[in-house]
Amino acid sequence: MKIVFATNNKHKLHEIRKITAGKIEILSLSDIHCREEIPETGTTLEENALLKAQFIKDTFGFDCFADDTGLEVDALDGVPGVYSSRYAGEACDPQDNMDKLLHELQGKRDRKARFRTVIALLLNGEKRLFEGEIKGRIIEEKRGTAGFGYDPVFLPDGYNKTFAELGDDEKNKISHRAIATRKLVEFLLSN
């Protein structure tokens, strides 16, 4: 089976391809010659995932899936959430986002957080959503070099290593994206 993953994020594409290896062939946007910037104007992860998938379906005609992921921090009322990738501003990078998050959490004792991924699938004229979540906490300083985004500051519950210290193989077994992707793959392989 082949399906398009509507993302420009090379890290996400690599992660999904590792998780689905041998089961489903994942086509990238460059594989379908999509050079457009896909809009992410939703106010929820679900809305953004559906917007991205619908854009590819409407523009290129391919069945596809798209995801949106957010880091939700309890002490910040769920922020950065849907704005996780641009938390420190549109032109900022992951380091800026982590620095802002750590600054916002200075002096706060409650550092509980969760990563949430929502995958929207458009297949054979139907829409389906798959969600994955992992709980943890934000540590006080960055640790590790693997992964991407907020991985160096996110310590998943039950572990003494951050996502960035676990490495891809271990992270891909337990992550929010892995959980949502397993649900997606199970659905695709059962149809």
N, C-alpha and C positions, 0 to 999 in steps of 0.2 A: 504494500500500500504506500502511496505517496500523498503527501499533504503539505500545504504551504503554511509556514509559521510567519505571521505578519509582525516582524520585528526588525529594527535596524540595530539592535543591541547584540553585538558579536558574542559577548559573554553569555547572554541568555540562549542564543542559538547553539553555542558550543555545549552548554549545560543540557539542553533538551536533547540534542543529538546523542550525547553520552547516555542519557537515561533511556532513550528509545532505540539505541543501537541494536540491529538485528531484528527489530520488530516492525518499525515503520520508517520509511525514508522521508526525512524532513527537508523540504525545499525552502531555500531562503528567498528573501525579496529580490536579491540580485539574480538568483536562478530564474525568476520570472520577469526580469528586467524592470523591476519597479524601482524608480529613483525618487519618487515623490516622498515628501515628508507627510507621514500619516498623522491626522489630527488626534490630539488627546485633550479634548475640551470637556470631558465628563467631570462630574463632581464625586463620582464613586469609582472604585476599581472595576465594578461590573460594567458601568457605562463606558469607561475607556476601553476595556477589552472588546466590548461589542462594537464600538465605533471603529476600532482598528480592523477587526475582522470584516465588518460590513463594507469598509472602504475598499479592501482587496477584492471582495466578492463583486461589488458594484463596478469597480474600475477594470478588473482583470478577468472576472468570471470564474475564478478558482474557488473551490471549497477550501476552507482554511480555518486556522485557529489563531487567536491572539491572546496575550495575557496582559495583565497589569498587576503590579506588585507594590505593596506599601509596607512600610515599617510603622507600626502604631504603638506609641509610647503612652502608657497610662498617665504618668504625671503631667503630660502635655495634652491631655484630652484627645488622644488618638493621633496627634500630629507627629510626624509629617504626613503620614497616610498617603492619600492619592497624589500628594505633591512631593513624595520622597526623592525623586530624581532631580527635582529643581528646588529643593528646600532652601538652599542658600541663594537662589536666584537663577534665572534662565541660563546665564553664561557660566555658571559655576560647575565645578567638577565634584566627584565623590569625596575628595579630601575636604573641600569647603563645606559640603553637607555634613560630614562627620564632625568637623570642627564646630559648626553651628550647633549641632545636636548636643555635643559635650558641653558647650558653653551654656546652653539652655537648661541643662540638667545639673549644673554646678549647685551644690548645696542641697539637692533633692535626695531624699532617702529612698523614695519609691522609684525604682529604675526598671520596673516590669515593662516588658514590651512583647510584641508579637509581630512576626512577619506573616503577611497574608498574600496569597496569589489567587487570582481569579482568571481562569481560562475560559474564553468564549469560543465555541466551535460552531461554525456554519457548515453544515453537511447535508446534502440532498434536500435543500430547502428548509431545513429545521435548525433551530438555535438551541444550544445546550450550554450550561455553565457548570464548571468544575472548580471546586475551591480547595485550597490547601492552607494549613496554618501551623506554625510552630511557635511555641511560647518560650520566652527567655527573659534576659535582662540586658540592659546597656551597662557595660563596664566603664570605668573612669578613664582609661587610656587605651589607645589602639594596640592590638596584639595580632601578629600574623601577617603573612604576605599573600596568601592564596585568596581565591574568590574575588569579589568585586563589591562595589557599593558600600553598605554599612557592615559588611562581614567582619572587619577587624574590631568592631565594638559590640557585636552581638554574641552573647553567651547563651546558647540554647539550654533549656532546663535539662538537668541530668548529666551535663557535660562540664568539664573543667577547661575546655578549649573553646575559643571563639570559632565562628564559621571560617575565618581566615586562617586559623591554625589547624583545623580538621583536614583540610585538603579536599580536592574535588570528589574523590571516590566516597569518602565518609559523608561529606555534606550532601552529595546527591542521593544518599540513602534516606536521609532524615529531613531534608529541607521542605519548606512550604511549596516550592516549585515542584519538587519530586513527588510530594503527596498529590498535588493537583494533576501532575502529568500522569501518574499511575492511574488515577481515575479516568483521565482522558484516554489513555492507551487501552485500558480494560474495556471501555465503551467501544472504541474503534475496532478492536479485535473481536468483539462479540457481535458485531453487525456485518 
